Amino acid sequence: MKCIVDAARYVRAAYVSKTDRAESILQFQKDVGKAVNKVANFCVLDKVHMERMLCSLYLLGKGIEGVLYDVVNTRMREKEKLYKKLPLKSIEQIFAAVDVNIQDDFVYDESTQILIFDSITEEYKSVKIPSEIVTTVNDLHPIVRGSYIYDYLYK
């Protein structure tokens, strides 16, 4: 069945064009014949009206598309209601919630390289943590480590 649907999808643009419709039906017929011969030898498809099959597949696709749209739309409305109930509203709040709830066991040392991103100039720098603040950084809560390092290096 997948091969037949693929064949219908392949000839769709040509079928919609009135000038190429006959060629697209012939191509569809060849592709369907190949697909059927893979699973059933000596199957005769003379009585199958290929244009009706092709058109039926397109109509089925349209119908399924409409049903799927309704299902997805309903699901999105449900999700939007749930999102409105979330206490977290901004990206920063969500990031902080994730950062607080995931354990951070990383231990900084003198060879630790960090990247400092500047969101205004859209540039970044790679720096090593100065040895005089390594112990302090390791003692801090993970959520304030980045701010502490940035303040130490640039303020």
PyMOL commands that set and color helices and strands:
alter all, ss='L'
color gray80, all
select helices_A, chain A and resi 2-16+21-39+50-85+91-101+131-139+142-154
alter helices_A, ss='H'
color red, helices_A
select strands_A, chain A and resi 113-118+123-128
alter strands_A, ss='S'
color yellow, strands_A
deselect
rebuild
show_as cartoon
